[in-house]
Amino acid sequence: MFGAVLGKQECWEKSACFLGWRTRWFAAKELVLLMAEKVLPETWESTLDLVREGMEGERAFERCVQFNCSTSRQQQIIEIEER
């Protein structure tokens, strides 16, 4: 958690990717993405790209797990000590 707050982890990216992976079978997923692109500000473009990436291909799960996001206390301590 501390690592995510300090920007040392990629929890936001991992969450966005897995959101796409979890919704990859939704019939209206492309429509939802299109609507999100129209409503959300441009600063969300990279997040939507991660959602889209999670939806695409057989290797989407492997891409999503590559983002670093740990909730373990040991990992948090290591990251705090690295500062």
C-alpha positions in Angstrom: 0.0 0.0 0.0 2.8 2.4 0.9 4.6 1.6 -2.3 1.5 2.4 -4.3 1.1 5.7 -2.5 4.7 6.6 -3.1 4.5 5.7 -6.8 6.9 2.8 -6.5 4.3 0.2 -7.4 2.0 -0.2 -10.4 -1.2 -0.9 -8.6 -3.3 1.4 -10.7 -1.9 -0.1 -13.9 -2.5 -3.6 -12.6 -6.0 -2.8 -11.6 -6.9 -1.2 -15.0 -5.4 -4.2 -16.8 -7.3 -6.7 -14.8 -10.5 -4.7 -15.2 -10.1 -5.3 -18.9 -9.2 -9.0 -18.4 -12.3 -9.5 -16.3 -14.6 -7.9 -18.8 -13.1 -9.4 -22.0 -16.2 -11.6 -22.5 -18.7 -8.8 -22.0 -20.7 -8.3 -25.2 -20.8 -4.5 -24.9 -17.2 -3.9 -23.9 -16.3 -2.0 -27.0 -19.3 0.3 -26.5 -18.3 0.9 -22.9 -14.8 1.8 -23.9 -16.1 4.1 -26.6 -18.3 5.9 -24.2 -15.5 6.2 -21.7 -13.2 7.7 -24.3 -15.9 10.4 -25.0 -16.6 11.2 -21.4 -13.3 10.9 -19.6 -10.5 13.6 -19.9 -7.5 12.9 -22.1 -5.4 12.2 -19.0 -7.3 8.9 -18.7 -6.1 7.8 -22.1 -3.2 5.6 -20.8 -5.6 4.0 -18.3 -8.1 3.1 -21.0 -5.2 1.7 -23.1 -4.4 -0.6 -20.1 -8.0 -1.7 -19.9 -8.1 -2.3 -23.6 -4.8 -4.2 -23.4 -6.3 -6.5 -20.7 -9.2 -7.3 -23.0 -7.1 -8.3 -25.9 -5.4 -11.6 -26.7 -4.7 -14.8 -25.0 -1.7 -13.4 -23.2 -3.6 -10.6 -21.5 -3.4 -12.3 -18.1 0.4 -12.7 -18.3 0.7 -9.0 -19.2 -1.5 -7.9 -16.2 0.4 -9.9 -13.6 3.7 -8.3 -14.7 2.7 -5.0 -13.0 4.3 -4.7 -9.5 1.7 -4.3 -6.8 2.2 -6.1 -3.5 0.1 -5.9 -0.4 2.6 -7.9 1.7 4.0 -6.1 4.8 7.5 -7.3 3.9 7.4 -5.7 0.5 6.1 -2.4 2.0 9.0 -2.4 4.5 11.5 -3.0 1.7 10.1 -0.1 -0.3 10.1 2.3 2.6 13.8 1.4 3.4 14.7 2.1 -0.3 13.7 5.7 0.0 
